[in-house]
Amino acid sequence: MPIKESAAKALRQTKKHTECNKKAKANIAWLKRKFLKAFAAKDKKQMADLYLKLQKSLDKMFQKGILKKNTVARTKSRLMDKINGLAK
């Protein structure tokens, strides 16, 4: 347990930020699962819509410092490869 008042406040803030970050990452995982289901069903229109939502969410998470730049870039690249592979 924190002894100082400032340490107690920092702990409260950390818990709050952690909870918010978990929700954001869970949302990304949910969107990825929907994207992969659309990929399995070969539904190009739904994949394109989900890709745009994922791209926006990933970029926001990078801006807020939840995810690193290369993680976001790698994820977007892999999703785009799936879209392009289905187009061929």
N, C-alpha and C positions, 0 to 999 in steps of 0.2 A: 504494500500500500504506500502511496506517496505521502511524504511527510509535509512538504511545503505546499502552500496553497496554489502556487503556480504549477507545480507538478500535478496536482489533482485536476486542475483545469486542463492541462495538456492531455491527461489521460481521458478526460471526458471528450475532448475534441477528437482524439485518436479513435475512440470507439465510434463516434458519430461518423467520421470520415470513412472508417472501415466498413461500416454498414452500408453507406451510400455506394462505395466502390464495389461491394459484393453485388448489390442490386444491378449496377451498370454492367458488370461482367456476366451476370446471369442473363441479362437481356441480350447481350451479344451472343452468348451460347445458344439461347433460344432461337434467335434469328438465324444462326448458322445451321441449326438442326432443321429449321424450316427450309432453308436454302438447299441443303443436301437432300431433303425429301423431294423437293421440286426437281432437283438434278436427277434423282433416281427415276422420277416419273417423266423426265424429259420435257418439262413444261418451261419453255423458253421465256414466255411472257412473265410468269411468276418469278422465275429466277432473276430476270432483269429488275423487276420491282424490288425484290428482296435485296439484291446487290446494292441498289441505290440506298436503301434504308441502312444496310450494314455499313456501307462506306461512310455515310453521314454519322452514324453512331461511333464508328471507330475513330473518325477524325475528331469528334467531340471529346472522346476519351483521351486522345493524345493531347489535345489542347488543355484539358484539365489535369494532365499529368498522371492519369491512371495507368496508361499503357505507354510503352516506349515507341519511338518513331519506327524502328526497324520491325518491331512486332506488328504494328499496324500495316506497314508496307508489305511485309511477308504475307499476312493474312489476306489483304486485298489482292495481291498478286496470285495467290493460290485460287481464290474464288474466280478471278477473271480467267485463269487458265481453264477452269471447269466450263465456264461459259463459252470460251473460244473452242474448246475441244468438242463441245456438243454441237457447235455450229458447223463443224467440218463433216 
